Amino acid sequence: MNPSKKMRILILVGMCLCIFLVVNFISKDRYGVITDSQIGNVVAEEKITLLAEERLNHRNKPIALLFYEKDNLIGAYDVTNKNGNIHYLKAITVEKRNEMPIQFIGAQGEFAYVMVSINDKDILKNAEILTVTFGDNVSYSKEVSPQNENYIIVHENPLKEKRMVQNINIDVYNSSGQVIYRNEVGVKMEATSLMFQLVLITS
């Protein structure tokens, strides 16, 4: 083959490759961190009371988890900032049950999370540490404040073959390290909410 012709072919192939890479970069969805104003917009638009929030801005696709109350319901929103625009989806909605000492909801996908409301005033007053143990026996703890009834605990590396939030344990400890609340082992989440969320955060 003529060297000049071979060079032209190589240049053409290189140009095509560059064009492909540029088009792929431009068309690829870009995710940014979620801001205070974006969270505020979701709260205002949906007319919800924000109970707690957790922002996972360190992930490749940053996401914010909103634990909310509206009327007699509690639930969760997943919020993302895609291509500079806010996107949010209602992940879970269940009836709020104040008669339960502690009520919790949760979901599993690329990560798992549990949202906890401490309804019992005596438990809240004496609580020091809230510990959630997921289905793979990995535990996470948060300090409890008497002024804060609501918490979000995230497990970012769940075992996908495990039912992470269908069978969880929740323990609350006082300042002496004594257990003052423990849920029944293997409490099951609401199946319909879980199945919907499983599809949502893995899509």
Secondary structure, DSSP 8 states (H G I E B T S, - for coil): --HHHHHHHHHHHHHHHHHHHHHHHHHS--EE---HHHHHHHHHHHT-EEEEEEEETTSSS-EEEEEEEETTEEEEEEEEEETTEEEEEEEEEEE--TTSSEEEEEEESSSEEEEEEE--HHHHHH--EEEEE-TTS-EEEEE--TT--EEEEEESS--TTS-TTTSBEEEEE-TTS-EEEE--TTB---HHHHHHHHHHTT-
